[in-house]
C-alpha cells in the first residue's frame, strides 16, 4: 500500500468513526464539531472520501 492509499484509508476510517459518534447523544457535539472543521478544508470533498462523507452528513438523529 502506498502513502496515498494509506492516507485515503485512514481518512475513510476516521469518517466512519465520526459517523458512529454522531449517532450517540453523548458524543454528538464533539463529532459534529470535528466534521464541521473537516468540511472546512476543500480537500474533504475529493471523490475517495465521498461515500464516507455522505454517510456522516446523512446520519439521522433519533435522539433529537
mmJSON file of the N, C-alpha and C atoms, coordinates in Angstrom:
{"data_MODEL":{"atom_site":{
"group_PDB":["ATOM","ATOM","ATOM","ATOM","ATOM","ATOM","ATOM","ATOM","ATOM","ATOM","ATOM","ATOM","ATOM","ATOM","ATOM","ATOM","ATOM","ATOM","ATOM","ATOM","ATOM","ATOM","ATOM","ATOM","ATOM","ATOM","ATOM","ATOM","ATOM","ATOM","ATOM","ATOM","ATOM","ATOM","ATOM","ATOM","ATOM","ATOM","ATOM","ATOM","ATOM","ATOM","ATOM","ATOM","ATOM","ATOM","ATOM","ATOM","ATOM","ATOM","ATOM","ATOM","ATOM","ATOM","ATOM","ATOM","ATOM","ATOM","ATOM","ATOM","ATOM","ATOM","ATOM","ATOM","ATOM","ATOM","ATOM","ATOM","ATOM","ATOM","ATOM","ATOM","ATOM","ATOM","ATOM","ATOM","ATOM","ATOM","ATOM","ATOM","ATOM","ATOM","ATOM","ATOM","ATOM","ATOM","ATOM","ATOM","ATOM","ATOM","ATOM","ATOM","ATOM","ATOM","ATOM","ATOM","ATOM","ATOM","ATOM","ATOM","ATOM","ATOM","ATOM","ATOM","ATOM","ATOM","ATOM","ATOM","ATOM","ATOM","ATOM","ATOM","ATOM","ATOM","ATOM","ATOM","ATOM","ATOM","ATOM","ATOM","ATOM","ATOM","ATOM","ATOM","ATOM","ATOM","ATOM","ATOM","ATOM","ATOM","ATOM","ATOM","ATOM","ATOM","ATOM","ATOM","ATOM","ATOM","ATOM","ATOM","ATOM","ATOM","ATOM","ATOM","ATOM","ATOM","ATOM","ATOM","ATOM","ATOM","ATOM","ATOM","ATOM","ATOM","ATOM","ATOM","ATOM","ATOM","ATOM","ATOM","ATOM","ATOM","ATOM","ATOM","ATOM","ATOM","ATOM","ATOM","ATOM","ATOM","ATOM","ATOM","ATOM","ATOM","ATOM","ATOM","ATOM","ATOM","ATOM","ATOM","ATOM","ATOM","ATOM","ATOM","ATOM","ATOM","ATOM","ATOM","ATOM","ATOM","ATOM","ATOM"],
"id":[1,2,3,4,5,6,7,8,9,10,11,12,13,14,15,16,17,18,19,20,21,22,23,24,25,26,27,28,29,30,31,32,33,34,35,36,37,38,39,40,41,42,43,44,45,46,47,48,49,50,51,52,53,54,55,56,57,58,59,60,61,62,63,64,65,66,67,68,69,70,71,72,73,74,75,76,77,78,79,80,81,82,83,84,85,86,87,88,89,90,91,92,93,94,95,96,97,98,99,100,101,102,103,104,105,106,107,108,109,110,111,112,113,114,115,116,117,118,119,120,121,122,123,124,125,126,127,128,129,130,131,132,133,134,135,136,137,138,139,140,141,142,143,144,145,146,147,148,149,150,151,152,153,154,155,156,157,158,159,160,161,162,163,164,165,166,167,168,169,170,171,172,173,174,175,176,177,178,179,180,181,182,183,184,185,186,187,188,189,190,191,192],
"type_symbol":["N","C","C","N","C","C","N","C","C","N","C","C","N","C","C","N","C","C","N","C","C","N","C","C","N","C","C","N","C","C","N","C","C","N","C","C","N","C","C","N","C","C","N","C","C","N","C","C","N","C","C","N","C","C","N","C","C","N","C","C","N","C","C","N","C","C","N","C","C","N","C","C","N","C","C","N","C","C","N","C","C","N","C","C","N","C","C","N","C","C","N","C","C","N","C","C","N","C","C","N","C","C","N","C","C","N","C","C","N","C","C","N","C","C","N","C","C","N","C","C","N","C","C","N","C","C","N","C","C","N","C","C","N","C","C","N","C","C","N","C","C","N","C","C","N","C","C","N","C","C","N","C","C","N","C","C","N","C","C","N","C","C","N","C","C","N","C","C","N","C","C","N","C","C","N","C","C","N","C","C","N","C","C","N","C","C","N","C","C","N","C","C"],
"label_atom_id":["N","CA","C","N","CA","C","N","CA","C","N","CA","C","N","CA","C","N","CA","C","N","CA","C","N","CA","C","N","CA","C","N","CA","C","N","CA","C","N","CA","C","N","CA","C","N","CA","C","N","CA","C","N","CA","C","N","CA","C","N","CA","C","N","CA","C","N","CA","C","N","CA","C","N","CA","C","N","CA","C","N","CA","C","N","CA","C","N","CA","C","N","CA","C","N","CA","C","N","CA","C","N","CA","C","N","CA","C","N","CA","C","N","CA","C","N","CA","C","N","CA","C","N","CA","C","N","CA","C","N","CA","C","N","CA","C","N","CA","C","N","CA","C","N","CA","C","N","CA","C","N","CA","C","N","CA","C","N","CA","C","N","CA","C","N","CA","C","N","CA","C","N","CA","C","N","CA","C","N","CA","C","N","CA","C","N","CA","C","N","CA","C","N","CA","C","N","CA","C","N","CA","C","N","CA","C","N","CA","C","N","CA","C","N","CA","C","N","CA","C","N","CA","C"],
"label_alt_id":[null,null,null,null,null,null,null,null,null,null,null,null,null,null,null,null,null,null,null,null,null,null,null,null,null,null,null,null,null,null,null,null,null,null,null,null,null,null,null,null,null,null,null,null,null,null,null,null,null,null,null,null,null,null,null,null,null,null,null,null,null,null,null,null,null,null,null,null,null,null,null,null,null,null,null,null,null,null,null,null,null,null,null,null,null,null,null,null,null,null,null,null,null,null,null,null,null,null,null,null,null,null,null,null,null,null,null,null,null,null,null,null,null,null,null,null,null,null,null,null,null,null,null,null,null,null,null,null,null,null,null,null,null,null,null,null,null,null,null,null,null,null,null,null,null,null,null,null,null,null,null,null,null,null,null,null,null,null,null,null,null,null,null,null,null,null,null,null,null,null,null,null,null,null,null,null,null,null,null,null,null,null,null,null,null,null,null,null,null,null,null,null],
"label_comp_id":["UNK","UNK","UNK","UNK","UNK","UNK","UNK","UNK","UNK","UNK","UNK","UNK","UNK","UNK","UNK","UNK","UNK","UNK","UNK","UNK","UNK","UNK","UNK","UNK","UNK","UNK","UNK","UNK","UNK","UNK","UNK","UNK","UNK","UNK","UNK","UNK","UNK","UNK","UNK","UNK","UNK","UNK","UNK","UNK","UNK","UNK","UNK","UNK","UNK","UNK","UNK","UNK","UNK","UNK","UNK","UNK","UNK","UNK","UNK","UNK","UNK","UNK","UNK","UNK","UNK","UNK","UNK","UNK","UNK","UNK","UNK","UNK","UNK","UNK","UNK","UNK","UNK","UNK","UNK","UNK","UNK","UNK","UNK","UNK","UNK","UNK","UNK","UNK","UNK","UNK","UNK","UNK","UNK","UNK","UNK","UNK","UNK","UNK","UNK","UNK","UNK","UNK","UNK","UNK","UNK","UNK","UNK","UNK","UNK","UNK","UNK","UNK","UNK","UNK","UNK","UNK","UNK","UNK","UNK","UNK","UNK","UNK","UNK","UNK","UNK","UNK","UNK","UNK","UNK","UNK","UNK","UNK","UNK","UNK","UNK","UNK","UNK","UNK","UNK","UNK","UNK","UNK","UNK","UNK","UNK","UNK","UNK","UNK","UNK","UNK","UNK","UNK","UNK","UNK","UNK","UNK","UNK","UNK","UNK","UNK","UNK","UNK","UNK","UNK","UNK","UNK","UNK","UNK","UNK","UNK","UNK","UNK","UNK","UNK","UNK","UNK","UNK","UNK","UNK","UNK","UNK","UNK","UNK","UNK","UNK","UNK","UNK","UNK","UNK","UNK","UNK","UNK"],
"label_asym_id":["A","A","A","A","A","A","A","A","A","A","A","A","A","A","A","A","A","A","A","A","A","A","A","A","A","A","A","A","A","A","A","A","A","A","A","A","A","A","A","A","A","A","A","A","A","A","A","A","A","A","A","A","A","A","A","A","A","A","A","A","A","A","A","A","A","A","A","A","A","A","A","A","A","A","A","A","A","A","A","A","A","A","A","A","A","A","A","A","A","A","A","A","A","A","A","A","A","A","A","A","A","A","A","A","A","A","A","A","A","A","A","A","A","A","A","A","A","A","A","A","A","A","A","A","A","A","A","A","A","A","A","A","A","A","A","A","A","A","A","A","A","A","A","A","A","A","A","A","A","A","A","A","A","A","A","A","A","A","A","A","A","A","A","A","A","A","A","A","A","A","A","A","A","A","A","A","A","A","A","A","A","A","A","A","A","A","A","A","A","A","A","A"],
"label_entity_id":["1","1","1","1","1","1","1","1","1","1","1","1","1","1","1","1","1","1","1","1","1","1","1","1","1","1","1","1","1","1","1","1","1","1","1","1","1","1","1","1","1","1","1","1","1","1","1","1","1","1","1","1","1","1","1","1","1","1","1","1","1","1","1","1","1","1","1","1","1","1","1","1","1","1","1","1","1","1","1","1","1","1","1","1","1","1","1","1","1","1","1","1","1","1","1","1","1","1","1","1","1","1","1","1","1","1","1","1","1","1","1","1","1","1","1","1","1","1","1","1","1","1","1","1","1","1","1","1","1","1","1","1","1","1","1","1","1","1","1","1","1","1","1","1","1","1","1","1","1","1","1","1","1","1","1","1","1","1","1","1","1","1","1","1","1","1","1","1","1","1","1","1","1","1","1","1","1","1","1","1","1","1","1","1","1","1","1","1","1","1","1","1"],
"label_seq_id":[1,1,1,2,2,2,3,3,3,4,4,4,5,5,5,6,6,6,7,7,7,8,8,8,9,9,9,10,10,10,11,11,11,12,12,12,13,13,13,14,14,14,15,15,15,16,16,16,17,17,17,18,18,18,19,19,19,20,20,20,21,21,21,22,22,22,23,23,23,24,24,24,25,25,25,26,26,26,27,27,27,28,28,28,29,29,29,30,30,30,31,31,31,32,32,32,33,33,33,34,34,34,35,35,35,36,36,36,37,37,37,38,38,38,39,39,39,40,40,40,41,41,41,42,42,42,43,43,43,44,44,44,45,45,45,46,46,46,47,47,47,48,48,48,49,49,49,50,50,50,51,51,51,52,52,52,53,53,53,54,54,54,55,55,55,56,56,56,57,57,57,58,58,58,59,59,59,60,60,60,61,61,61,62,62,62,63,63,63,64,64,64],
"pdbx_PDB_ins_code":[null,null,null,null,null,null,null,null,null,null,null,null,null,null,null,null,null,null,null,null,null,null,null,null,null,null,null,null,null,null,null,null,null,null,null,null,null,null,null,null,null,null,null,null,null,null,null,null,null,null,null,null,null,null,null,null,null,null,null,null,null,null,null,null,null,null,null,null,null,null,null,null,null,null,null,null,null,null,null,null,null,null,null,null,null,null,null,null,null,null,null,null,null,null,null,null,null,null,null,null,null,null,null,null,null,null,null,null,null,null,null,null,null,null,null,null,null,null,null,null,null,null,null,null,null,null,null,null,null,null,null,null,null,null,null,null,null,null,null,null,null,null,null,null,null,null,null,null,null,null,null,null,null,null,null,null,null,null,null,null,null,null,null,null,null,null,null,null,null,null,null,null,null,null,null,null,null,null,null,null,null,null,null,null,null,null,null,null,null,null,null,null],
"Cartn_x":[0.858,0.0,0.904,0.672,1.49,0.938,1.648,1.274,-0.08,-0.418,-1.72,-2.852,-2.681,-3.688,-3.87,-2.764,-2.813,-3.559,-3.279,-3.964,-5.47,-5.844,-7.267,-7.928,-7.279,-7.85,-7.993,-6.973,-7.028,-8.124,-8.273,-9.306,-10.69,-10.896,-12.194,-12.491,-11.474,-11.659,-12.085,-11.462,-11.819,-13.241,-13.638,-15.011,-16.015,-15.684,-16.571,-16.695,-15.598,-15.613,-16.479,-16.331,-17.157,-18.627,-18.943,-20.331,-20.894,-20.123,-20.575,-20.809,-19.907,-20.046,-21.243,-21.572,-22.74,-24.045,-24.024,-25.221,-25.4,-24.468,-24.502,-24.681,-25.771,-26.018,-24.851,-24.154,-23.051,-21.859,-21.723,-20.567,-20.911,-22.188,-22.637,-21.934,-21.878,-21.319,-19.87,-19.044,-17.635,-17.493,-18.288,-18.216,-18.677,-19.745,-20.245,-19.225,-18.571,-17.535,-16.372,-15.942,-14.846,-15.243,-16.468,-16.937,-17.017,-17.508,-17.583,-16.19,-15.245,-13.863,-13.307,-13.571,-13.071,-13.63,-14.91,-15.545,-15.063,-14.383,-13.828,-12.614,-12.125,-10.966,-11.455,-11.165,-11.643,-11.215,-10.123,-9.671,-10.652,-11.536,-12.513,-13.479,-13.599,-14.62,-14.065,-12.956,-12.396,-13.161,-13.226,-14.005,-13.705,-12.449,-12.205,-12.902,-13.301,-13.94,-15.452,-15.972,-17.375,-18.352,-18.217,-19.171,-19.129,-17.943,-17.817,-18.341,-18.04,-18.519,-20.041,-20.622,-22.084,-22.709,-22.039,-22.525,-22.613,-21.628,-21.644,-22.737,-22.866,-23.8,-25.258,-25.499,-26.883,-27.286,-26.531,-26.902,-28.219,-29.136,-30.42,-30.307,-30.738,-30.659,-31.994,-32.06,-33.291,-33.463,-32.425,-32.489,-32.844,-33.077,-33.408,-34.828],
"Cartn_y":[-1.175,0.0,1.238,2.125,3.34,4.395,5.489,6.501,7.143,7.332,7.917,6.952,5.686,4.683,4.632,4.716,4.702,5.931,7.086,8.322,8.21,7.704,7.542,6.596,5.472,4.501,5.105,5.808,6.418,7.475,8.26,9.293,8.669,7.657,6.991,6.292,5.724,5.119,6.179,7.355,8.431,8.901,9.017,9.424,8.392,7.124,6.095,6.245,6.572,6.799,8.013,9.084,10.278,9.925,9.15,8.746,8.005,7.093,6.353,7.301,8.251,9.199,10.128,10.445,11.292,10.603,9.302,8.542,8.393,8.918,8.799,10.192,10.401,11.733,12.27,11.4,11.852,12.346,11.873,12.223,13.162,13.459,14.187,15.534,16.339,17.687,17.66,16.841,16.774,16.241,15.235,14.666,15.678,16.409,17.415,18.538,18.922,19.953,19.478,18.247,17.706,17.627,17.185,17.086,18.468,19.443,20.806,21.345,21.14,21.558,20.838,19.557,18.749,19.262,19.616,20.114,21.512,22.191,23.498,23.43,22.238,22.036,21.511,22.199,21.759,20.34,19.872,18.507,17.457,17.847,16.906,16.392,17.114,16.796,16.045,15.378,14.562,13.245,12.719,11.511,10.335,10.051,8.89,8.965,10.175,10.352,10.527,10.584,10.948,10.048,8.754,7.847,7.975,8.033,8.161,9.507,10.559,11.889,11.947,11.419,11.416,10.592,9.533,8.747,9.586,10.432,11.318,12.374,12.935,14.048,13.61,12.328,11.849,11.01,11.091,10.383,10.955,10.09,10.535,10.549,11.629,11.773,11.396,10.22,9.747,10.303,10.911,11.391,12.861,13.531,14.962,15.18],
"Cartn_z":[0.0,0.0,0.0,-0.939,-0.988,-0.023,0.109,1.108,0.81,-0.461,-0.794,-0.44,-0.743,-0.379,1.135,1.859,3.321,3.84,3.256,3.647,3.396,2.245,1.915,2.904,3.202,4.138,5.534,5.999,7.327,7.402,6.35,6.333,6.332,5.517,5.491,6.814,7.444,8.767,9.776,9.724,10.661,10.419,9.163,8.855,9.368,9.29,9.83,11.347,11.996,13.439,13.781,13.024,13.239,13.064,12.042,11.8,13.012,13.563,14.748,15.921,16.113,17.22,17.026,15.79,15.524,15.924,16.014,16.362,17.869,18.644,20.092,20.702,21.448,22.013,22.846,23.545,24.397,23.583,22.365,21.533,20.389,20.223,19.037,18.868,19.905,19.788,19.292,19.927,19.518,18.098,17.747,16.398,15.355,15.663,14.723,14.541,15.612,15.53,14.67,14.874,14.067,12.592,12.327,10.942,10.296,11.029,10.503,10.182,11.074,10.817,9.591,9.514,8.401,7.08,7.069,5.838,5.459,6.346,6.039,5.121,4.889,4.017,2.667,1.581,0.256,-0.117,0.469,0.174,0.677,1.586,2.136,1.08,-0.002,-0.996,-2.206,-2.024,-3.095,-3.191,-4.398,-4.662,-3.719,-3.352,-2.489,-1.127,-0.718,0.589,0.483,-0.73,-0.947,-0.192,-0.316,0.319,1.844,2.409,3.864,4.351,3.617,3.993,3.937,2.878,2.772,3.891,4.302,5.43,6.695,6.918,8.087,7.967,6.787,6.591,6.564,6.438,6.362,7.569,8.648,9.875,10.381,10.669,11.233,12.753,13.325,14.77,15.396,15.968,16.587,17.997,18.537,19.91,20.016,18.903,18.955,19.437],
"occupancy":[1.0,1.0,1.0,1.0,1.0,1.0,1.0,1.0,1.0,1.0,1.0,1.0,1.0,1.0,1.0,1.0,1.0,1.0,1.0,1.0,1.0,1.0,1.0,1.0,1.0,1.0,1.0,1.0,1.0,1.0,1.0,1.0,1.0,1.0,1.0,1.0,1.0,1.0,1.0,1.0,1.0,1.0,1.0,1.0,1.0,1.0,1.0,1.0,1.0,1.0,1.0,1.0,1.0,1.0,1.0,1.0,1.0,1.0,1.0,1.0,1.0,1.0,1.0,1.0,1.0,1.0,1.0,1.0,1.0,1.0,1.0,1.0,1.0,1.0,1.0,1.0,1.0,1.0,1.0,1.0,1.0,1.0,1.0,1.0,1.0,1.0,1.0,1.0,1.0,1.0,1.0,1.0,1.0,1.0,1.0,1.0,1.0,1.0,1.0,1.0,1.0,1.0,1.0,1.0,1.0,1.0,1.0,1.0,1.0,1.0,1.0,1.0,1.0,1.0,1.0,1.0,1.0,1.0,1.0,1.0,1.0,1.0,1.0,1.0,1.0,1.0,1.0,1.0,1.0,1.0,1.0,1.0,1.0,1.0,1.0,1.0,1.0,1.0,1.0,1.0,1.0,1.0,1.0,1.0,1.0,1.0,1.0,1.0,1.0,1.0,1.0,1.0,1.0,1.0,1.0,1.0,1.0,1.0,1.0,1.0,1.0,1.0,1.0,1.0,1.0,1.0,1.0,1.0,1.0,1.0,1.0,1.0,1.0,1.0,1.0,1.0,1.0,1.0,1.0,1.0,1.0,1.0,1.0,1.0,1.0,1.0,1.0,1.0,1.0,1.0,1.0,1.0],
"B_iso_or_equiv":[0.0,0.0,0.0,0.0,0.0,0.0,0.0,0.0,0.0,0.0,0.0,0.0,0.0,0.0,0.0,0.0,0.0,0.0,0.0,0.0,0.0,0.0,0.0,0.0,0.0,0.0,0.0,0.0,0.0,0.0,0.0,0.0,0.0,0.0,0.0,0.0,0.0,0.0,0.0,0.0,0.0,0.0,0.0,0.0,0.0,0.0,0.0,0.0,0.0,0.0,0.0,0.0,0.0,0.0,0.0,0.0,0.0,0.0,0.0,0.0,0.0,0.0,0.0,0.0,0.0,0.0,0.0,0.0,0.0,0.0,0.0,0.0,0.0,0.0,0.0,0.0,0.0,0.0,0.0,0.0,0.0,0.0,0.0,0.0,0.0,0.0,0.0,0.0,0.0,0.0,0.0,0.0,0.0,0.0,0.0,0.0,0.0,0.0,0.0,0.0,0.0,0.0,0.0,0.0,0.0,0.0,0.0,0.0,0.0,0.0,0.0,0.0,0.0,0.0,0.0,0.0,0.0,0.0,0.0,0.0,0.0,0.0,0.0,0.0,0.0,0.0,0.0,0.0,0.0,0.0,0.0,0.0,0.0,0.0,0.0,0.0,0.0,0.0,0.0,0.0,0.0,0.0,0.0,0.0,0.0,0.0,0.0,0.0,0.0,0.0,0.0,0.0,0.0,0.0,0.0,0.0,0.0,0.0,0.0,0.0,0.0,0.0,0.0,0.0,0.0,0.0,0.0,0.0,0.0,0.0,0.0,0.0,0.0,0.0,0.0,0.0,0.0,0.0,0.0,0.0,0.0,0.0,0.0,0.0,0.0,0.0,0.0,0.0,0.0,0.0,0.0,0.0],
"pdbx_formal_charge":[null,null,null,null,null,null,null,null,null,null,null,null,null,null,null,null,null,null,null,null,null,null,null,null,null,null,null,null,null,null,null,null,null,null,null,null,null,null,null,null,null,null,null,null,null,null,null,null,null,null,null,null,null,null,null,null,null,null,null,null,null,null,null,null,null,null,null,null,null,null,null,null,null,null,null,null,null,null,null,null,null,null,null,null,null,null,null,null,null,null,null,null,null,null,null,null,null,null,null,null,null,null,null,null,null,null,null,null,null,null,null,null,null,null,null,null,null,null,null,null,null,null,null,null,null,null,null,null,null,null,null,null,null,null,null,null,null,null,null,null,null,null,null,null,null,null,null,null,null,null,null,null,null,null,null,null,null,null,null,null,null,null,null,null,null,null,null,null,null,null,null,null,null,null,null,null,null,null,null,null,null,null,null,null,null,null,null,null,null,null,null,null],
"auth_seq_id":[1,1,1,2,2,2,3,3,3,4,4,4,5,5,5,6,6,6,7,7,7,8,8,8,9,9,9,10,10,10,11,11,11,12,12,12,13,13,13,14,14,14,15,15,15,16,16,16,17,17,17,18,18,18,19,19,19,20,20,20,21,21,21,22,22,22,23,23,23,24,24,24,25,25,25,26,26,26,27,27,27,28,28,28,29,29,29,30,30,30,31,31,31,32,32,32,33,33,33,34,34,34,35,35,35,36,36,36,37,37,37,38,38,38,39,39,39,40,40,40,41,41,41,42,42,42,43,43,43,44,44,44,45,45,45,46,46,46,47,47,47,48,48,48,49,49,49,50,50,50,51,51,51,52,52,52,53,53,53,54,54,54,55,55,55,56,56,56,57,57,57,58,58,58,59,59,59,60,60,60,61,61,61,62,62,62,63,63,63,64,64,64],
"auth_comp_id":["UNK","UNK","UNK","UNK","UNK","UNK","UNK","UNK","UNK","UNK","UNK","UNK","UNK","UNK","UNK","UNK","UNK","UNK","UNK","UNK","UNK","UNK","UNK","UNK","UNK","UNK","UNK","UNK","UNK","UNK","UNK","UNK","UNK","UNK","UNK","UNK","UNK","UNK","UNK","UNK","UNK","UNK","UNK","UNK","UNK","UNK","UNK","UNK","UNK","UNK","UNK","UNK","UNK","UNK","UNK","UNK","UNK","UNK","UNK","UNK","UNK","UNK","UNK","UNK","UNK","UNK","UNK","UNK","UNK","UNK","UNK","UNK","UNK","UNK","UNK","UNK","UNK","UNK","UNK","UNK","UNK","UNK","UNK","UNK","UNK","UNK","UNK","UNK","UNK","UNK","UNK","UNK","UNK","UNK","UNK","UNK","UNK","UNK","UNK","UNK","UNK","UNK","UNK","UNK","UNK","UNK","UNK","UNK","UNK","UNK","UNK","UNK","UNK","UNK","UNK","UNK","UNK","UNK","UNK","UNK","UNK","UNK","UNK","UNK","UNK","UNK","UNK","UNK","UNK","UNK","UNK","UNK","UNK","UNK","UNK","UNK","UNK","UNK","UNK","UNK","UNK","UNK","UNK","UNK","UNK","UNK","UNK","UNK","UNK","UNK","UNK","UNK","UNK","UNK","UNK","UNK","UNK","UNK","UNK","UNK","UNK","UNK","UNK","UNK","UNK","UNK","UNK","UNK","UNK","UNK","UNK","UNK","UNK","UNK","UNK","UNK","UNK","UNK","UNK","UNK","UNK","UNK","UNK","UNK","UNK","UNK","UNK","UNK","UNK","UNK","UNK","UNK"],
"auth_asym_id":["A","A","A","A","A","A","A","A","A","A","A","A","A","A","A","A","A","A","A","A","A","A","A","A","A","A","A","A","A","A","A","A","A","A","A","A","A","A","A","A","A","A","A","A","A","A","A","A","A","A","A","A","A","A","A","A","A","A","A","A","A","A","A","A","A","A","A","A","A","A","A","A","A","A","A","A","A","A","A","A","A","A","A","A","A","A","A","A","A","A","A","A","A","A","A","A","A","A","A","A","A","A","A","A","A","A","A","A","A","A","A","A","A","A","A","A","A","A","A","A","A","A","A","A","A","A","A","A","A","A","A","A","A","A","A","A","A","A","A","A","A","A","A","A","A","A","A","A","A","A","A","A","A","A","A","A","A","A","A","A","A","A","A","A","A","A","A","A","A","A","A","A","A","A","A","A","A","A","A","A","A","A","A","A","A","A","A","A","A","A","A","A"],
"auth_atom_id":["N","CA","C","N","CA","C","N","CA","C","N","CA","C","N","CA","C","N","CA","C","N","CA","C","N","CA","C","N","CA","C","N","CA","C","N","CA","C","N","CA","C","N","CA","C","N","CA","C","N","CA","C","N","CA","C","N","CA","C","N","CA","C","N","CA","C","N","CA","C","N","CA","C","N","CA","C","N","CA","C","N","CA","C","N","CA","C","N","CA","C","N","CA","C","N","CA","C","N","CA","C","N","CA","C","N","CA","C","N","CA","C","N","CA","C","N","CA","C","N","CA","C","N","CA","C","N","CA","C","N","CA","C","N","CA","C","N","CA","C","N","CA","C","N","CA","C","N","CA","C","N","CA","C","N","CA","C","N","CA","C","N","CA","C","N","CA","C","N","CA","C","N","CA","C","N","CA","C","N","CA","C","N","CA","C","N","CA","C","N","CA","C","N","CA","C","N","CA","C","N","CA","C","N","CA","C","N","CA","C","N","CA","C","N","CA","C","N","CA","C","N","CA","C"],
"pdbx_PDB_model_num":[1,1,1,1,1,1,1,1,1,1,1,1,1,1,1,1,1,1,1,1,1,1,1,1,1,1,1,1,1,1,1,1,1,1,1,1,1,1,1,1,1,1,1,1,1,1,1,1,1,1,1,1,1,1,1,1,1,1,1,1,1,1,1,1,1,1,1,1,1,1,1,1,1,1,1,1,1,1,1,1,1,1,1,1,1,1,1,1,1,1,1,1,1,1,1,1,1,1,1,1,1,1,1,1,1,1,1,1,1,1,1,1,1,1,1,1,1,1,1,1,1,1,1,1,1,1,1,1,1,1,1,1,1,1,1,1,1,1,1,1,1,1,1,1,1,1,1,1,1,1,1,1,1,1,1,1,1,1,1,1,1,1,1,1,1,1,1,1,1,1,1,1,1,1,1,1,1,1,1,1,1,1,1,1,1,1,1,1,1,1,1,1]
}}}
